[in-house]
Amino acid sequence: MGLSVVILAAGMGKRMKSKMPKVLHPIAGKPMVKHVIDSATKLNPGNIVMVYGHGGDQVKASLADIDLAWAEQTELLGTGDAVARAIPHLADDDVVLILYGDVPLITSETLTRLMLASEGGNVGLLTVILENPRGYGRIVRDGVDGPVTRIVEEKDASAAEKCITEVNTGLMSVGKLQLEKWLKNLNNDNAQGEYYLTDIIEMAVAEGLRVNAVNPESEAEVTGVNDRQQLAMLERVYQSERADELLKNGLYLLDPARFDIRGEIEFGFDCSIDINCVIEGKVKLGDGVSIGPNCVIKDSVIGDNTQINENSVLDNAEVGSGCKIGPFARLRPNAQLKDEVHVGNFVEVKKSVIGNGSKANHLAYIGDAEIGKNSNIGAGTITCNYDGVNKSKTIIGDEVFIGSDTQLVAPVTVEDGATVAAGTTVTKMVPAGALAITRVPQKTIQNWPKPKKK
């Protein structure tokens, strides 16, 4: 017996007021449907079927790197019709787990319990108790704590049924052959004129099968997104849960409510992150790393005891141990800083290697460059790496001093121990130990009459 997962993602999401399909709106920087796929994938299903409709081309393009089967629902005729579109992709001996692309925080642990609830040919149903059940289908039982007998949609519910607080989440687990048979027997004789998937519960009970209700750990797990308020609410739930997890594992977040993670972070001992920081992609911190407020760190590796000061941005950068970065520094893709490097305020580094102990403390652009160890890059220095068509490389050796307001016009080399005077434009190789200067001689005019305001 195998496992197949069907994810319903055909809805328009009108209340999002967006041209983007609802299931592609992000939670923690990732489409909400991708969260559902990730949780389902942990159960090792043999097949995941995505039922799509509105904005299908966008949904397919967004998930193109994932091995999915696709089933189109051309008309929105209800959840029963949507699941029926997936039937041709399912094996007869499969257990089918039915999920929703706009319920992003469902966990693999809850899905495992839901799947197990359908063992023995029974039906697993995920339900939740809500203080305010308005809008949800109610779970009708045989007695107060008896077995589930049916689900009644709110528009079809009696006054007494509307008082029930146990509601249907829409998520269920059922055998494929049973599912297929019941779907064929659905009708749309209801207030909405739709084919309700929930009607199969009554069919299962009529055949003497047991409907086993499973509850999630939290209400947020089964909360769907219908508008941007709900999207924002679930974003905060997700971020709060991730922050709590990181704190328990030893990462010091100065204010967990002002921290966002949109990927994965690996960290050593005694690391701290100040307020309003964003972690994206895959980030790795060594021991003793401190990150100041208002920083964005994306797909980067940061070595032991490195200090990232406030308002700095690291994107695909590799930073060694004992470095000092920022404030207001920007490390762009393929910036590689060795140990004890200082990159200060308003310094931008792109596709460059900076050797051990070298410094660029103020107002500089270092692009397509190799800098040796213990060199100093003065304020206002620019590697002129682009001629409008091609990128060229600047090579600076060890123990080099580059004075302020210097332009290094690539391709060019400054050898070990050389000095470049302030205000110089370097267009030719500077030999080891030499001084390069292109400064215009100073001219002084005595008794210069200052201009006066007319």
Protein Blocks (a to p, Z undefined) as FASTA:
>chain_A
ZZdddddfkbgolmnopabdfklpceehiafklmmmmmmmmnopabdcdddfehklmmmm
mmmmpccdddddfbagbjklmmmmmmmmpcfkbccddddfklmkbcfklmmmmmmmmggh
iacddddddfblghiacdddedjklccfbdcdfklpcfklmmpmbdcehiacddfklmmm
mmmmpccbdfkopacfklmmmmmmmnopacdddddfbfklmpccfbfklmmmmmmmmmmm
mmmmmmmnopacfblklcccebdddddehiacdehiacehjadddehiacdehiacehia
cdehiacdehiacehiacdehiaedehiacdehiacdehiacdehiacehiacdehiacf
bhpadehiacdehiacdehiacdfbghjaccdddddehiacdehiacdddddddehiacd
ehiacfbdcdehiacdfbdcddddehiacdddZZ
